[in-house]
């Protein structure tokens, strides 16, 4: 399997843990991350789909454009 190097931003604690890991532990963590990255596009619906589902649920629960505008106006005050 060919590999490539990437750079990702993580919190300080995560970086400390990775940097303190043995070479074998690092390889395991890299393999786990690679699997997560491969699964990510298929396990998470696109943002537009999430937004559509949220809008649908909100309408089912009685949220109207007028009520939404009132909520937005209140939070802007």
C-alpha positions in Angstrom: 0.0 0.0 0.0 1.4 3.4 -1.0 1.3 6.0 1.7 1.5 9.8 1.7 2.2 12.3 4.5 -0.5 14.8 5.6 -0.5 17.5 8.3 -3.5 17.9 10.6 -4.2 20.3 13.4 -4.9 18.7 16.8 -5.1 20.0 20.4 -1.9 20.2 22.4 -2.8 17.2 24.5 -3.4 15.0 21.5 -0.1 16.1 20.0 1.7 15.4 23.2 0.2 11.9 23.4 1.1 11.2 19.8 4.6 12.5 20.1 5.2 10.5 23.3 4.0 7.3 21.7 6.3 4.5 20.6 6.9 3.9 16.9 4.6 0.9 17.0 1.8 2.9 18.8 2.2 5.7 16.3 1.8 3.3 13.4 -1.4 2.0 15.1 -2.7 5.5 15.6 -1.9 6.4 12.0 -3.7 3.3 10.7 -6.8 4.1 12.9 -6.8 7.7 11.6 -6.5 6.5 8.0 -9.5 4.1 8.5 -11.5 7.0 10.0 -10.7 9.3 7.1 -11.7 6.6 4.6 -15.0 6.1 6.3 -15.8 9.8 6.9 -17.3 10.7 3.5 -19.7 7.8 3.7 -20.7 8.0 7.3 -21.6 11.7 7.4 -24.4 13.0 5.3 -23.6 16.2 3.3 -24.3 19.5 5.1 -27.2 20.2 2.7 -28.9 16.9 3.7 -28.4 17.7 7.4 -29.9 21.1 6.9 -32.8 19.7 5.0 -33.6 17.2 7.7 -33.3 19.8 10.4 -35.7 22.1 8.6 -38.2 19.2 8.0 -38.1 18.3 11.7 -38.6 21.9 12.8 -41.6 22.3 10.5 -43.1 19.0 11.9 -42.7 20.5 15.4 -44.5 23.7 14.4 -41.7 26.1 13.6 -42.9 28.6 11.1 -40.9 31.3 9.3 -42.5 33.9 11.5 -41.6 32.1 14.7 -38.0 31.6 13.5 -37.8 35.3 12.7 -39.0 36.2 16.2 -36.4 33.9 17.7 -33.6 35.5 15.5 -34.8 39.0 16.4 -34.7 38.2 20.1 -31.2 36.7 20.0 -29.9 39.7 18.0 -31.1 42.1 20.8 
